[in-house]
């Protein structure tokens, strides 16, 4: 078994969450969890066998194992991981993901989420469920972020986090870990727009939201989306929406 299909349309029920320490008394564990998924974030090297297929475990790897599967862990020594055992709803959106993945840059976040779940599991179950649900969606998106256009996702995330300040294409390219020209080609192929056009579009979409849904003064809205020059902001709104900021705000 190399891929699994959980349903993530609703929060899970967290039956248990904790820190598992293995490989001290014996080098192999074999067991099965009845009716419970297993989510593990690993901090060691080992091997895992599920459904006749063996997966290498390395620090920073994450696995999601379906209920009622017999698993075998082969440890190389003391081995510590974070885990959550959970029930997932039968309905909702099915998502197919690799059983074992390298979490890469998401590893610290996944560890933090599982630590939150461990802390909250007994005292505040809904908080534990929220943390694990977030972790599951991050795991589901790992395969996408490892794709050939992962740099575009990094670029978009950097843009979203920095709309309020000046942005240049070389800066966005550095955040994405690729060259200016490479980002330009990938971005147009992936989104159909240039990086500059995407930045402009996202700024004005955010401006329209702030103008229509909040009472922020128009100068504050302009500053919040990185266009502090009111004349330039007015022209941008007219070009994009055919109306001035004041007209967009009017009921």
C-alpha positions as CSV (number, residue, x, y, z in Angstrom):
1,X,0.0,0.0,0.0
2,X,1.5,3.3,-1.1
3,X,-1.5,5.7,-1.2
4,X,-4.5,6.2,1.0
5,X,-7.8,8.1,0.6
6,X,-9.1,9.8,3.7
7,X,-12.3,12.0,3.8
8,X,-11.4,15.4,5.1
9,X,-14.7,17.3,4.7
10,X,-15.3,17.4,8.5
11,X,-13.1,17.5,11.6
12,X,-11.8,14.1,12.9
13,X,-12.5,12.6,16.3
14,X,-9.2,12.3,18.1
15,X,-9.2,9.1,20.1
16,X,-5.6,9.6,21.4
17,X,-2.6,11.8,20.8
18,X,0.9,11.6,22.3
19,X,4.6,11.0,21.9
20,X,5.5,7.4,21.0
21,X,8.9,6.1,22.1
22,X,9.9,2.7,20.6
23,X,12.9,0.7,19.7
24,X,14.3,0.5,23.3
25,X,13.2,-2.9,24.5
26,X,12.7,-4.5,21.0
27,X,13.5,-3.5,17.5
28,X,10.2,-4.5,15.9
29,X,6.5,-3.7,16.6
30,X,3.6,-5.3,14.9
31,X,0.0,-4.2,15.6
32,X,-3.3,-3.1,14.1
33,X,-5.6,-0.2,15.2
34,X,-9.3,-1.1,14.9
35,X,-11.3,1.6,13.3
36,X,-8.7,4.3,13.8
37,X,-6.4,6.2,11.3
38,X,-2.8,6.8,12.4
39,X,-1.1,10.1,11.8
40,X,2.7,10.0,12.6
41,X,5.4,12.7,12.4
42,X,8.8,11.0,12.7
43,X,12.0,12.1,14.3
44,X,14.1,9.0,13.4
45,X,15.2,6.5,10.8
46,X,13.4,3.2,10.5
47,X,11.3,1.1,8.2
48,X,7.5,0.7,8.1
49,X,5.6,-2.1,6.3
50,X,1.9,-1.8,5.5
51,X,0.0,-4.0,3.1
52,X,3.1,-5.8,1.9
53,X,4.9,-2.6,0.9
54,X,7.9,-1.3,2.9
55,X,8.5,2.5,3.4
56,X,11.7,4.1,4.6
57,X,11.2,6.4,7.5
58,X,13.5,9.4,8.0
59,X,13.4,12.4,10.3
60,X,10.8,14.8,9.0
61,X,8.7,12.2,7.3
62,X,4.9,11.9,8.0
63,X,2.7,8.9,7.5
64,X,-1.1,8.5,7.4
65,X,-2.2,4.9,7.8
66,X,-5.8,3.7,7.4
67,X,-7.8,1.8,10.0
68,X,-7.5,-2.0,10.4
69,X,-4.2,-2.3,8.6
70,X,-1.5,-4.5,10.1
71,X,1.7,-2.5,10.4
72,X,5.2,-3.5,11.2
73,X,7.9,-1.0,12.4
74,X,11.5,-2.0,12.3
75,X,13.6,0.3,14.5
76,X,17.3,1.1,14.5
77,X,17.4,2.1,18.2
78,X,15.4,4.5,20.4
79,X,12.8,6.0,18.1
80,X,10.4,8.9,19.0
81,X,7.5,10.2,17.0
82,X,4.4,12.3,17.5
83,X,1.1,10.6,16.8
84,X,-2.6,11.0,16.6
85,X,-5.1,8.2,16.4
86,X,-8.4,9.4,14.9
87,X,-11.7,8.6,13.4
88,X,-12.6,10.3,10.1
89,X,-16.1,10.9,8.9
90,X,-17.4,8.7,6.1
91,X,-18.7,11.6,4.0
92,X,-17.1,14.7,2.8
93,X,-14.3,15.3,0.4
94,X,-12.0,12.3,-0.4
95,X,-8.4,13.1,-0.9
96,X,-5.8,10.7,-2.2
97,X,-2.3,11.1,-0.7
98,X,0.9,9.0,-0.3
99,X,0.9,6.9,2.8
100,X,4.4,8.1,3.6
101,X,5.8,11.6,2.6
102,X,8.7,13.9,3.4
103,X,7.1,16.9,5.1
104,X,10.1,19.1,4.3
105,X,9.6,22.7,5.2
106,X,6.2,21.8,6.7
107,X,7.8,19.5,9.4
108,X,8.0,22.2,12.2
109,X,4.3,23.2,11.5
110,X,3.1,19.6,11.6
111,X,5.0,19.0,14.8
112,X,3.5,22.1,16.4
113,X,0.0,21.1,15.4
114,X,0.4,17.6,16.8
115,X,1.9,19.0,20.0
116,X,-1.2,21.3,20.3
117,X,-3.4,18.2,19.8
118,X,-1.5,16.3,22.5
119,X,-2.0,19.2,24.9
120,X,-5.7,19.6,24.2
121,X,-6.7,16.0,23.6
122,X,-8.0,15.4,27.2
123,X,-9.1,18.8,28.3
124,X,-10.4,20.4,25.1
125,X,-11.2,17.8,22.4
126,X,-12.6,20.3,19.8
127,X,-9.2,22.1,19.9
128,X,-7.4,18.8,19.4
129,X,-9.7,18.0,16.5
130,X,-9.0,21.4,14.9
131,X,-5.3,21.0,15.2
132,X,-5.3,17.5,13.7
133,X,-7.7,18.5,10.9
134,X,-5.3,21.3,10.0
135,X,-2.4,18.9,10.0
136,X,-4.3,16.4,7.8
137,X,-5.0,19.1,5.2
138,X,-1.3,20.1,5.3
139,X,-0.4,16.5,4.7
140,X,-2.9,16.3,1.9
141,X,-1.3,19.3,0.2
142,X,2.3,18.0,0.5
143,X,2.2,16.1,-2.7
144,X,1.0,19.3,-4.6
145,X,3.8,21.4,-3.1
146,X,6.4,18.9,-4.2
147,X,5.3,19.1,-7.8
148,X,7.2,20.7,-10.7
149,X,5.6,24.1,-10.1
150,X,6.1,24.3,-6.3
151,X,8.0,27.5,-6.8
152,X,4.8,29.2,-8.1
153,X,3.1,28.2,-4.8
154,X,6.0,29.7,-2.8
155,X,5.8,32.9,-4.9
156,X,2.1,33.2,-4.4
157,X,2.4,32.7,-0.7
158,X,5.1,35.4,-0.5
159,X,3.0,37.8,-2.4
160,X,-0.1,37.2,-0.2
161,X,2.0,37.8,2.9
162,X,3.5,41.1,1.6
163,X,0.7,42.8,-0.3
164,X,1.0,45.9,1.9
165,X,4.6,46.7,1.0
166,X,6.6,47.2,-2.2
167,X,7.2,44.0,-4.1
168,X,9.5,43.3,-7.0
169,X,9.7,40.2,-9.2
170,X,13.4,39.5,-8.3
171,X,12.4,39.5,-4.6
172,X,9.5,37.1,-5.2
173,X,11.8,34.9,-7.3
174,X,14.3,34.8,-4.4
175,X,11.5,33.8,-2.0
176,X,10.5,31.0,-4.4
177,X,14.1,29.8,-4.7
178,X,14.4,30.3,-8.5
179,X,15.7,32.9,-11.0
180,X,13.7,35.9,-12.1
181,X,13.3,34.5,-15.7
182,X,12.4,31.0,-14.5
183,X,9.7,32.3,-12.2
184,X,8.3,34.5,-15.0
185,X,8.0,31.5,-17.3
186,X,6.5,29.2,-14.7
187,X,4.1,31.8,-13.4
188,X,2.7,32.6,-16.8
189,X,2.3,28.9,-17.6
190,X,0.6,28.1,-14.3
191,X,-1.6,31.2,-13.9
192,X,-1.9,32.7,-17.3
193,X,-0.7,36.1,-15.9
194,X,2.6,37.8,-15.2
195,X,3.9,38.1,-11.7
196,X,3.3,41.9,-11.8
197,X,-0.3,41.4,-13.1
198,X,-1.0,38.9,-10.3
199,X,0.3,41.3,-7.7
200,X,-1.8,44.1,-9.1
201,X,-4.9,41.9,-9.3
202,X,-4.5,40.6,-5.7
203,X,-4.0,44.1,-4.3
204,X,-7.1,45.4,-6.0
205,X,-9.2,42.3,-5.0
206,X,-8.1,42.9,-1.4
207,X,-8.9,46.7,-1.8
208,X,-12.4,45.9,-3.0
209,X,-13.0,43.7,0.0
210,X,-11.8,46.3,2.4
211,X,-13.8,49.0,0.7
212,X,-17.1,47.1,0.7
213,X,-16.8,45.1,3.9
214,X,-15.1,47.5,6.4
215,X,-15.2,51.1,7.4
216,X,-11.5,51.7,7.1
217,X,-10.8,55.1,5.6
218,X,-9.9,55.0,1.9
219,X,-6.2,56.2,2.6
220,X,-5.9,53.3,5.1
221,X,-7.2,50.8,2.5
222,X,-4.8,52.1,-0.1
223,X,-1.9,51.7,2.3
224,X,-3.0,48.2,3.4
225,X,-2.8,47.0,-0.2
226,X,0.5,48.6,-1.0
227,X,-0.7,51.5,-3.1
228,X,-0.4,54.4,-0.7
229,X,-0.5,57.1,-3.4
230,X,-4.2,58.0,-3.5
231,X,-4.1,59.2,-7.1
232,X,-2.5,56.0,-8.2
233,X,-5.0,54.0,-6.1
234,X,-7.9,55.8,-7.6
235,X,-6.6,55.2,-11.2
236,X,-6.0,51.5,-10.4
237,X,-9.5,51.0,-9.1
238,X,-11.1,52.8,-12.1
239,X,-8.9,50.7,-14.5
240,X,-9.8,47.4,-12.8
241,X,-13.4,47.9,-11.6
242,X,-14.6,50.9,-13.7
243,X,-15.3,52.9,-10.5
244,X,-13.5,55.1,-8.0
245,X,-12.8,53.8,-4.5
246,X,-15.5,56.1,-3.1
247,X,-18.1,54.7,-5.6
248,X,-17.1,51.1,-4.8
249,X,-17.7,51.9,-1.1
250,X,-21.1,53.4,-1.7
251,X,-24.1,51.1,-0.8
